[in-house]
Amino acid sequence: MKPFNARGNLFRQVLAAIAGGFVIFSAVVILWMIGYQLAYAGRVFPGISVAGVDLSGLAPNDAALKLSQTLSYPITGKVLFRDADKVWVASPVELGMVFDPTASAIAAYDYGRKGGFFSALSGQIRARGLGADVSPVVIFDQRVAYAYLQTIAAQVDQQVVEANLRVEGTNVESEPGQLGRALNLDATLIYLGSQLQSFWDGEVPLVIQETSPRLVDVSSQAEAARRILSQPLTITIPNYRQGDPGPWTFDIPVVANMLAVNIANNGGGAEMQVGLDRNKLRESLADLKILVDRLPANARFVFNDGTGQIEPIQASAIGRAMDVEASINAINEALLRGEHTVALSVAEQIPAVEDTATGAELGITQLIAEQTTYFYGSSESRIQNIVAGAAPYHGLLIAPGEVFSMGNELGDVSLENGFAEALIIYGGRTIKGVGGGVCQVSTTLFRTVFFAGFPVIERYSHAYRVSYYEMDASGSVDSNFAGLDATVYFPLVDFKFKNDTSNWLLMETYVNPGARTITWKIYSTSDGRSVTWETTGPSNVAPPPSPAFEENPELRTNEIKQVDYAAEGADVTVTRTVWINGQVYFTDQFVTHYEPWQAVCQFGPGTEDPERAARKSKLCLSPNT
């Protein structure tokens, strides 16, 4: 036990010695600091400077005076800015810097005195041994600096310029793109503040942000535009056949007027596209589409009664439909390939019946209906209209299940299409108009359809009874035909019927101007249908009003001209029953109301008694005369 106690005593003695040494060291340090503080009371500690100016041992006021006399940097200093070959030099004061020597002297005096005991002691030792340079206190008015930098920005900044392609007449010019540049004032101010704080002349970097154009070089697009304008553009129909419209040639100035330059996004970038303006090209192609498009046309036939076979009289025609948008794409793609003859994008439609069809294939094997109407007393112009109106239906085919529209096949009733002016019913009057007499054709078709037993989908009667439509073969008026007329004034008034059989129908029309007859024939294969019908005949007969007389300045005095004719009003109901193999297939009724119609006579100015003059000429006689 004794050795252990000896070692413990020794350890305690060592600790006591160390503690005593530390106390002595601390006392020395404290005494040194107190003495150092007393020695430099009211003065800057040795080794301390501001911006390189030694202020050791000086009172704050003296230090401030020395700094103000020594540091002329705010006025004489130079700060340089550079952008390529452009240089700007300014003094710190021009950039908003103001030096505060008093605050800087106080900062130097406080060095080694502020902070805790050890921090202050460390500062004093560091200044004594290595020296300490205190940052000068400056006031930096960033508004002044900002205004100065804005003058630089006005010379540095430039807008981004996209590459450009310009068409003047038929000439193509291109300009390259340029970088956009903008001085970042806030970032540059940070670098400027650091430079001013150093109290040294120096260069401050200008922080310039650059923006690249989406399009830098469009020389290849310019070449493409020049190739487009190197030749006229020729547009054709694919699979051209004799009689087809086209080709159409667009001269270079016309193509140049349609040339367009568009910028499209391409994966985050941009791409210039050269081609013909879609809207302008679409407008031109819309005009061509009218010429190009056509419905497929079945072949036309006549039935040879001797052989029982159908014979073609008009070839079938393939239908065409232009795809305008696809044609625009095709034209632009071809032009970019350097091609100047381009085929339109056209879809062809094969007709249902071609020239090689046979009657057996179509179910056309016999005559199933035939009707003839008469037009004795018709004028030459009315006969011309009957001939022109019947022609479109000769050899025409109607598909099984098809609803046939007479108006769709009639076409435009105009002088250019072979029609003449004749009397028509319009606006409650019988007047002269193009196509008068076409209703003889529609009435004949109605009669043929009626007695063939086909469903009538749409039919309109005339406003008043017309003698032509009630004539028999002798030319006499047979009232049993009243209510079996049909008028057409397309597109407002049409006649439609349905082929409700499983076979095709073939129609033939024959006009005999000398005999004053029109005959309509329908060929197909009979399904056993027959027709019975009844008519009320004209009922509720109403006499026409008294004749009307009106002055016509184009007539001579005492000249009388009848322009409308009297007709009795009446109601007629025709009932039809269609049978198939002895069974009723369907029954329908055609109810017709005819207005009583007034005779109208016109007379020349100065005619004293037009009614007497009319009676003398046997015109516009009253119903009781």
ZIDA-V170189 format. One record per residue. N is the residue number from 1. NEAR is the number of other C-alpha atoms within 8 Angstrom. D_CENTER is the distance of its C-alpha to the mean C-alpha in Angstrom with 1 decimal. Layout:
BEGIN
n->N near->NEAR d_center->D_CENTER
n->N near->NEAR d_center->D_CENTER
END
This chain:
BEGIN
n->1 near->4 d_center->112.0
n->2 near->5 d_center->113.4
n->3 near->6 d_center->111.3
n->4 near->7 d_center->108.2
n->5 near->8 d_center->109.3
n->6 near->8 d_center->110.0
n->7 near->8 d_center->106.5
n->8 near->8 d_center->105.0
n->9 near->8 d_center->107.2
n->10 near->8 d_center->106.1
n->11 near->8 d_center->102.4
n->12 near->8 d_center->102.9
n->13 near->8 d_center->104.8
n->14 near->8 d_center->101.9
n->15 near->8 d_center->99.3
n->16 near->8 d_center->101.6
n->17 near->8 d_center->101.8
n->18 near->8 d_center->98.1
n->19 near->8 d_center->97.5
n->20 near->8 d_center->100.2
n->21 near->8 d_center->98.6
n->22 near->8 d_center->95.2
n->23 near->8 d_center->96.8
n->24 near->8 d_center->98.6
n->25 near->8 d_center->95.4
n->26 near->8 d_center->93.4
n->27 near->8 d_center->96.2
n->28 near->8 d_center->96.2
n->29 near->8 d_center->92.4
n->30 near->8 d_center->92.6
n->31 near->8 d_center->95.5
n->32 near->8 d_center->93.7
n->33 near->9 d_center->90.6
n->34 near->8 d_center->92.8
n->35 near->8 d_center->94.6
n->36 near->8 d_center->91.5
n->37 near->8 d_center->89.9
n->38 near->7 d_center->93.1
n->39 near->6 d_center->93.4
n->40 near->10 d_center->89.9
n->41 near->6 d_center->89.7
n->42 near->6 d_center->87.5
n->43 near->11 d_center->86.5
n->44 near->15 d_center->83.7
n->45 near->14 d_center->84.7
n->46 near->10 d_center->85.5
n->47 near->13 d_center->82.7
n->48 near->16 d_center->79.9
n->49 near->14 d_center->77.8
n->50 near->15 d_center->74.6
n->51 near->10 d_center->72.3
n->52 near->6 d_center->75.3
n->53 near->8 d_center->77.8
n->54 near->8 d_center->80.9
n->55 near->13 d_center->81.8
n->56 near->11 d_center->84.6
n->57 near->9 d_center->87.4
n->58 near->10 d_center->85.8
n->59 near->10 d_center->85.6
n->60 near->13 d_center->82.0
n->61 near->9 d_center->82.7
n->62 near->8 d_center->84.2
n->63 near->12 d_center->81.3
n->64 near->13 d_center->78.8
n->65 near->9 d_center->80.7
n->66 near->8 d_center->80.8
n->67 near->12 d_center->77.0
n->68 near->9 d_center->76.2
n->69 near->7 d_center->78.6
n->70 near->7 d_center->77.4
n->71 near->7 d_center->73.7
n->72 near->9 d_center->72.0
n->73 near->9 d_center->68.8
n->74 near->13 d_center->66.5
n->75 near->8 d_center->67.5
n->76 near->8 d_center->68.4
n->77 near->12 d_center->66.0
n->78 near->10 d_center->63.0
n->79 near->12 d_center->59.6
n->80 near->11 d_center->57.4
n->81 near->11 d_center->53.6
n->82 near->12 d_center->52.1
n->83 near->8 d_center->48.7
n->84 near->5 d_center->49.2
n->85 near->5 d_center->51.4
n->86 near->6 d_center->51.0
n->87 near->9 d_center->53.9
n->88 near->8 d_center->54.6
n->89 near->8 d_center->58.0
n->90 near->9 d_center->59.0
n->91 near->12 d_center->62.0
n->92 near->15 d_center->61.8
n->93 near->9 d_center->62.6
n->94 near->9 d_center->59.6
n->95 near->12 d_center->57.5
n->96 near->13 d_center->58.8
n->97 near->13 d_center->61.8
n->98 near->9 d_center->65.0
n->99 near->9 d_center->68.1
n->100 near->10 d_center->70.4
n->101 near->12 d_center->73.8
n->102 near->10 d_center->75.5
n->103 near->9 d_center->73.0
n->104 near->14 d_center->73.2
n->105 near->14 d_center->77.0
n->106 near->9 d_center->76.9
n->107 near->9 d_center->74.6
n->108 near->13 d_center->77.2
n->109 near->13 d_center->80.1
n->110 near->9 d_center->78.3
n->111 near->12 d_center->77.9
n->112 near->12 d_center->80.5
n->113 near->8 d_center->81.1
n->114 near->8 d_center->78.0
n->115 near->6 d_center->77.2
n->116 near->6 d_center->79.8
n->117 near->6 d_center->83.1
n->118 near->6 d_center->82.0
n->119 near->10 d_center->78.9
n->120 near->13 d_center->81.0
n->121 near->10 d_center->83.7
n->122 near->9 d_center->81.1
n->123 near->11 d_center->79.7
n->124 near->11 d_center->83.2
n->125 near->8 d_center->84.2
n->126 near->10 d_center->80.9
n->127 near->13 d_center->81.3
n->128 near->10 d_center->85.0
n->129 near->7 d_center->84.4
n->130 near->7 d_center->81.0
n->131 near->11 d_center->80.0
n->132 near->9 d_center->77.0
n->133 near->9 d_center->74.5
n->134 near->11 d_center->72.9
n->135 near->9 d_center->69.4
n->136 near->11 d_center->69.6
n->137 near->9 d_center->68.2
n->138 near->9 d_center->65.5
n->139 near->9 d_center->63.1
n->140 near->8 d_center->59.6
n->141 near->9 d_center->57.5
n->142 near->9 d_center->54.0
n->143 near->7 d_center->52.6
n->144 near->10 d_center->54.6
n->145 near->12 d_center->53.4
n->146 near->10 d_center->49.8
n->147 near->8 d_center->50.0
n->148 near->9 d_center->51.6
n->149 near->9 d_center->49.0
n->150 near->9 d_center->46.2
n->151 near->8 d_center->47.8
n->152 near->9 d_center->47.5
n->153 near->10 d_center->43.9
n->154 near->7 d_center->43.1
n->155 near->6 d_center->44.4
n->156 near->10 d_center->43.1
n->157 near->10 d_center->39.6
n->158 near->8 d_center->36.7
n->159 near->7 d_center->32.9
n->160 near->12 d_center->31.1
n->161 near->9 d_center->29.7
n->162 near->11 d_center->26.9
n->163 near->14 d_center->27.4
n->164 near->9 d_center->25.6
n->165 near->12 d_center->24.7
n->166 near->7 d_center->24.8
n->167 near->9 d_center->24.5
n->168 near->7 d_center->26.8
n->169 near->7 d_center->27.0
n->170 near->9 d_center->27.4
n->171 near->7 d_center->29.1
n->172 near->11 d_center->27.7
n->173 near->9 d_center->29.3
n->174 near->11 d_center->29.0
n->175 near->9 d_center->30.5
n->176 near->11 d_center->31.5
n->177 near->13 d_center->30.7
n->178 near->11 d_center->33.4
n->179 near->12 d_center->34.6
n->180 near->13 d_center->34.3
n->181 near->13 d_center->37.7
n->182 near->11 d_center->38.8
n->183 near->11 d_center->42.4
n->184 near->10 d_center->42.9
n->185 near->10 d_center->45.4
n->186 near->6 d_center->46.5
n->187 near->8 d_center->47.3
n->188 near->12 d_center->49.1
n->189 near->11 d_center->51.1
n->190 near->8 d_center->52.5
n->191 near->10 d_center->53.8
n->192 near->9 d_center->55.2
n->193 near->9 d_center->57.1
n->194 near->8 d_center->58.8
n->195 near->13 d_center->59.8
n->196 near->10 d_center->61.4
n->197 near->9 d_center->63.2
n->198 near->8 d_center->64.9
n->199 near->10 d_center->66.7
n->200 near->8 d_center->66.2
n->201 near->8 d_center->64.4
n->202 near->8 d_center->61.4
n->203 near->9 d_center->57.8
n->204 near->12 d_center->55.0
n->205 near->8 d_center->51.9
n->206 near->10 d_center->48.6
n->207 near->9 d_center->46.0
n->208 near->8 d_center->42.8
n->209 near->8 d_center->39.6
n->210 near->8 d_center->37.3
n->211 near->8 d_center->33.5
n->212 near->8 d_center->32.2
n->213 near->13 d_center->29.0
n->214 near->8 d_center->26.2
n->215 near->11 d_center->26.5
n->216 near->10 d_center->30.0
n->217 near->9 d_center->30.1
n->218 near->14 d_center->27.4
n->219 near->8 d_center->30.0
n->220 near->7 d_center->28.8
n->221 near->11 d_center->25.3
n->222 near->12 d_center->26.9
n->223 near->8 d_center->28.9
n->224 near->10 d_center->25.9
n->225 near->12 d_center->24.4
n->226 near->10 d_center->27.8
n->227 near->11 d_center->27.9
n->228 near->12 d_center->24.6
n->229 near->11 d_center->26.1
n->230 near->7 d_center->29.5
n->231 near->9 d_center->29.1
n->232 near->11 d_center->27.1
n->233 near->12 d_center->24.3
n->234 near->11 d_center->25.4
n->235 near->12 d_center->23.2
n->236 near->12 d_center->25.2
n->237 near->13 d_center->25.2
n->238 near->8 d_center->26.7
n->239 near->4 d_center->30.2
n->240 near->7 d_center->30.6
n->241 near->5 d_center->33.2
n->242 near->4 d_center->35.2
n->243 near->4 d_center->33.5
n->244 near->8 d_center->29.9
n->245 near->7 d_center->27.6
n->246 near->7 d_center->27.0
n->247 near->8 d_center->27.2
n->248 near->7 d_center->25.0
n->249 near->8 d_center->25.8
n->250 near->9 d_center->23.7
n->251 near->9 d_center->26.3
n->252 near->12 d_center->26.2
n->253 near->8 d_center->25.4
n->254 near->8 d_center->22.3
n->255 near->13 d_center->21.2
n->256 near->11 d_center->22.1
n->257 near->7 d_center->19.9
n->258 near->10 d_center->16.9
n->259 near->11 d_center->18.1
n->260 near->8 d_center->16.1
n->261 near->9 d_center->17.6
n->262 near->7 d_center->15.8
n->263 near->8 d_center->17.7
n->264 near->8 d_center->17.0
n->265 near->8 d_center->19.3
n->266 near->7 d_center->21.9
n->267 near->5 d_center->24.5
n->268 near->5 d_center->25.1
n->269 near->7 d_center->25.0
n->270 near->11 d_center->22.5
n->271 near->10 d_center->21.8
n->272 near->11 d_center->20.8
n->273 near->9 d_center->18.7
n->274 near->11 d_center->19.2
n->275 near->12 d_center->17.4
n->276 near->11 d_center->15.6
n->277 near->9 d_center->12.5
n->278 near->7 d_center->9.6
n->279 near->6 d_center->8.1
n->280 near->9 d_center->11.8
n->281 near->11 d_center->12.8
n->282 near->11 d_center->10.2
n->283 near->8 d_center->11.8
n->284 near->8 d_center->15.2
n->285 near->9 d_center->14.9
n->286 near->9 d_center->13.8
n->287 near->8 d_center->17.2
n->288 near->8 d_center->19.0
n->289 near->11 d_center->17.8
n->290 near->7 d_center->19.8
n->291 near->8 d_center->22.8
n->292 near->12 d_center->22.4
n->293 near->10 d_center->21.8
n->294 near->8 d_center->25.0
n->295 near->9 d_center->26.4
n->296 near->12 d_center->29.4
n->297 near->9 d_center->32.6
n->298 near->13 d_center->35.8
n->299 near->13 d_center->38.9
n->300 near->14 d_center->41.1
n->301 near->12 d_center->44.8
n->302 near->11 d_center->48.0
n->303 near->9 d_center->50.8
n->304 near->9 d_center->54.1
n->305 near->6 d_center->56.6
n->306 near->4 d_center->59.4
n->307 near->5 d_center->57.9
n->308 near->9 d_center->55.8
n->309 near->10 d_center->52.9
n->310 near->11 d_center->49.4
n->311 near->8 d_center->48.8
n->312 near->10 d_center->45.4
n->313 near->9 d_center->44.8
n->314 near->8 d_center->41.2
n->315 near->10 d_center->39.5
n->316 near->13 d_center->36.6
n->317 near->10 d_center->33.1
n->318 near->11 d_center->30.6
n->319 near->13 d_center->27.2
n->320 near->13 d_center->24.1
n->321 near->13 d_center->20.4
n->322 near->12 d_center->18.0
n->323 near->10 d_center->15.4
n->324 near->11 d_center->12.8
n->325 near->7 d_center->11.1
n->326 near->8 d_center->14.7
n->327 near->12 d_center->15.9
n->328 near->11 d_center->13.6
n->329 near->8 d_center->15.1
n->330 near->12 d_center->18.5
n->331 near->11 d_center->18.6
n->332 near->10 d_center->17.8
n->333 near->8 d_center->20.3
n->334 near->11 d_center->22.9
n->335 near->12 d_center->22.7
n->336 near->11 d_center->23.4
n->337 near->6 d_center->26.3
n->338 near->8 d_center->27.6
n->339 near->8 d_center->27.0
n->340 near->11 d_center->26.2
n->341 near->8 d_center->26.5
n->342 near->12 d_center->23.7
n->343 near->11 d_center->23.6
n->344 near->13 d_center->20.4
n->345 near->11 d_center->19.6
n->346 near->10 d_center->21.2
n->347 near->8 d_center->22.6
n->348 near->8 d_center->25.9
n->349 near->10 d_center->27.5
n->350 near->8 d_center->31.2
n->351 near->12 d_center->32.9
n->352 near->5 d_center->35.1
n->353 near->8 d_center->38.1
n->354 near->10 d_center->39.0
n->355 near->11 d_center->41.9
n->356 near->4 d_center->44.3
n->357 near->8 d_center->44.2
n->358 near->8 d_center->47.6
n->359 near->10 d_center->48.7
n->360 near->7 d_center->50.1
n->361 near->7 d_center->46.8
n->362 near->9 d_center->45.0
n->363 near->10 d_center->47.9
n->364 near->15 d_center->48.6
n->365 near->11 d_center->52.4
n->366 near->9 d_center->53.7
n->367 near->10 d_center->53.3
n->368 near->11 d_center->52.6
n->369 near->11 d_center->52.0
n->370 near->10 d_center->52.8
n->371 near->11 d_center->52.8
n->372 near->9 d_center->53.8
n->373 near->13 d_center->53.3
n->374 near->13 d_center->55.1
n->375 near->11 d_center->54.2
n->376 near->7 d_center->57.5
n->377 near->4 d_center->57.5
n->378 near->7 d_center->53.8
n->379 near->7 d_center->53.0
n->380 near->6 d_center->51.9
n->381 near->9 d_center->48.4
n->382 near->15 d_center->48.2
n->383 near->11 d_center->49.6
n->384 near->11 d_center->47.0
n->385 near->15 d_center->44.2
n->386 near->13 d_center->45.9
n->387 near->9 d_center->46.0
n->388 near->11 d_center->42.3
n->389 near->11 d_center->41.2
n->390 near->13 d_center->43.2
n->391 near->8 d_center->42.1
n->392 near->9 d_center->38.7
n->393 near->11 d_center->40.5
n->394 near->11 d_center->43.3
n->395 near->12 d_center->43.2
n->396 near->11 d_center->40.1
n->397 near->10 d_center->39.9
n->398 near->10 d_center->38.8
n->399 near->9 d_center->38.2
n->400 near->11 d_center->40.1
n->401 near->9 d_center->38.5
n->402 near->9 d_center->36.1
n->403 near->9 d_center->35.6
n->404 near->9 d_center->36.0
n->405 near->10 d_center->34.3
n->406 near->11 d_center->36.3
n->407 near->12 d_center->33.6
n->408 near->6 d_center->31.1
n->409 near->8 d_center->33.6
n->410 near->10 d_center->35.0
n->411 near->6 d_center->32.0
n->412 near->5 d_center->31.9
n->413 near->9 d_center->35.3
n->414 near->10 d_center->35.6
n->415 near->8 d_center->38.2
n->416 near->5 d_center->36.3
n->417 near->8 d_center->36.6
n->418 near->9 d_center->40.4
n->419 near->14 d_center->40.8
n->420 near->13 d_center->43.2
n->421 near->11 d_center->43.8
n->422 near->14 d_center->46.1
n->423 near->11 d_center->46.8
n->424 near->12 d_center->44.2
n->425 near->9 d_center->44.2
n->426 near->7 d_center->41.6
n->427 near->4 d_center->41.7
n->428 near->6 d_center->45.2
n->429 near->7 d_center->46.6
n->430 near->10 d_center->47.4
n->431 near->11 d_center->45.9
n->432 near->9 d_center->45.1
n->433 near->9 d_center->41.7
n->434 near->12 d_center->40.1
n->435 near->14 d_center->40.8
n->436 near->14 d_center->43.8
n->437 near->13 d_center->45.6
n->438 near->12 d_center->42.7
n->439 near->10 d_center->43.9
n->440 near->12 d_center->47.0
n->441 near->12 d_center->44.8
n->442 near->14 d_center->43.1
n->443 near->13 d_center->46.5
n->444 near->15 d_center->47.9
n->445 near->10 d_center->45.2
n->446 near->12 d_center->45.7
n->447 near->11 d_center->49.5
n->448 near->14 d_center->49.1
n->449 near->13 d_center->46.7
n->450 near->10 d_center->49.1
n->451 near->10 d_center->52.2
n->452 near->11 d_center->50.4
n->453 near->10 d_center->49.8
n->454 near->11 d_center->46.0
n->455 near->10 d_center->44.1
n->456 near->10 d_center->42.6
n->457 near->9 d_center->39.2
n->458 near->8 d_center->38.6
n->459 near->10 d_center->41.1
n->460 near->10 d_center->41.8
n->461 near->10 d_center->45.1
n->462 near->10 d_center->45.8
n->463 near->9 d_center->46.6
n->464 near->11 d_center->50.2
n->465 near->10 d_center->52.6
n->466 near->8 d_center->52.3
n->467 near->7 d_center->55.4
n->468 near->9 d_center->53.7
n->469 near->14 d_center->52.4
n->470 near->12 d_center->55.8
n->471 near->15 d_center->57.8
n->472 near->10 d_center->60.0
n->473 near->7 d_center->61.2
n->474 near->5 d_center->63.9
n->475 near->8 d_center->61.6
n->476 near->7 d_center->62.9
n->477 near->8 d_center->60.7
n->478 near->9 d_center->60.9
n->479 near->8 d_center->59.7
n->480 near->7 d_center->59.2
n->481 near->10 d_center->55.9
n->482 near->13 d_center->54.7
n->483 near->11 d_center->51.6
n->484 near->11 d_center->50.6
n->485 near->14 d_center->48.2
n->486 near->13 d_center->44.4
n->487 near->14 d_center->42.0
n->488 near->13 d_center->38.5
n->489 near->8 d_center->36.0
n->490 near->7 d_center->32.7
n->491 near->6 d_center->30.2
n->492 near->5 d_center->32.1
n->493 near->9 d_center->35.3
n->494 near->15 d_center->35.6
n->495 near->16 d_center->38.3
n->496 near->12 d_center->37.5
n->497 near->13 d_center->39.9
n->498 near->12 d_center->39.7
n->499 near->15 d_center->41.4
n->500 near->9 d_center->42.9
n->501 near->8 d_center->45.0
n->502 near->6 d_center->44.6
n->503 near->11 d_center->45.0
n->504 near->14 d_center->42.9
n->505 near->13 d_center->43.8
n->506 near->14 d_center->44.5
n->507 near->13 d_center->44.6
n->508 near->12 d_center->46.6
n->509 near->13 d_center->47.0
n->510 near->9 d_center->50.0
n->511 near->11 d_center->50.6
n->512 near->8 d_center->54.1
n->513 near->7 d_center->54.0
n->514 near->5 d_center->57.8
n->515 near->5 d_center->58.5
n->516 near->10 d_center->55.8
n->517 near->12 d_center->54.5
n->518 near->13 d_center->51.2
n->519 near->12 d_center->51.5
n->520 near->14 d_center->48.9
n->521 near->13 d_center->49.6
n->522 near->13 d_center->48.0
n->523 near->14 d_center->49.1
n->524 near->14 d_center->48.7
n->525 near->11 d_center->51.2
n->526 near->7 d_center->53.0
n->527 near->6 d_center->52.7
n->528 near->7 d_center->55.8
n->529 near->11 d_center->54.2
n->530 near->10 d_center->56.0
n->531 near->11 d_center->55.5
n->532 near->7 d_center->57.9
n->533 near->8 d_center->57.0
n->534 near->7 d_center->58.6
n->535 near->9 d_center->57.9
n->536 near->8 d_center->59.2
n->537 near->10 d_center->59.3
n->538 near->10 d_center->58.6
n->539 near->8 d_center->59.6
n->540 near->7 d_center->59.5
n->541 near->9 d_center->59.9
n->542 near->8 d_center->59.3
n->543 near->9 d_center->60.7
n->544 near->13 d_center->58.4
n->545 near->10 d_center->58.5
n->546 near->8 d_center->60.7
n->547 near->12 d_center->59.4
n->548 near->8 d_center->57.3
n->549 near->10 d_center->58.1
n->550 near->8 d_center->55.8
n->551 near->8 d_center->56.2
n->552 near->9 d_center->54.3
n->553 near->7 d_center->54.8
n->554 near->5 d_center->54.1
n->555 near->10 d_center->57.3
n->556 near->9 d_center->60.9
n->557 near->9 d_center->63.6
n->558 near->12 d_center->65.0
n->559 near->9 d_center->62.3
n->560 near->13 d_center->60.9
n->561 near->8 d_center->57.9
n->562 near->11 d_center->56.8
n->563 near->10 d_center->53.0
n->564 near->11 d_center->52.9
n->565 near->10 d_center->55.4
n->566 near->12 d_center->56.9
n->567 near->13 d_center->56.3
n->568 near->14 d_center->57.7
n->569 near->16 d_center->55.5
n->570 near->13 d_center->55.9
n->571 near->13 d_center->54.5
n->572 near->14 d_center->54.5
n->573 near->12 d_center->53.8
n->574 near->13 d_center->53.7
n->575 near->11 d_center->54.1
n->576 near->11 d_center->53.3
n->577 near->12 d_center->54.5
n->578 near->13 d_center->53.2
n->579 near->13 d_center->55.6
n->580 near->11 d_center->55.2
n->581 near->6 d_center->58.6
n->582 near->5 d_center->60.4
n->583 near->6 d_center->58.1
n->584 near->9 d_center->55.9
n->585 near->8 d_center->52.3
n->586 near->7 d_center->50.7
n->587 near->9 d_center->51.7
n->588 near->7 d_center->49.5
n->589 near->8 d_center->50.1
n->590 near->8 d_center->48.8
n->591 near->9 d_center->49.6
n->592 near->9 d_center->49.4
n->593 near->9 d_center->50.2
n->594 near->12 d_center->51.0
n->595 near->9 d_center->51.3
n->596 near->14 d_center->54.5
n->597 near->12 d_center->53.5
n->598 near->13 d_center->55.0
n->599 near->16 d_center->56.3
n->600 near->13 d_center->55.2
n->601 near->16 d_center->57.2
n->602 near->12 d_center->56.4
n->603 near->17 d_center->59.1
n->604 near->15 d_center->59.5
n->605 near->11 d_center->60.3
n->606 near->6 d_center->64.1
n->607 near->10 d_center->64.8
n->608 near->5 d_center->67.6
n->609 near->6 d_center->67.5
n->610 near->11 d_center->64.3
n->611 near->7 d_center->65.4
n->612 near->7 d_center->68.7
n->613 near->10 d_center->67.2
n->614 near->13 d_center->64.7
n->615 near->10 d_center->67.7
n->616 near->7 d_center->69.6
n->617 near->7 d_center->66.7
n->618 near->7 d_center->66.3
n->619 near->10 d_center->62.7
n->620 near->13 d_center->61.1
n->621 near->10 d_center->64.2
n->622 near->7 d_center->64.3
n->623 near->8 d_center->64.4
n->624 near->4 d_center->68.1
n->625 near->4 d_center->69.1
END
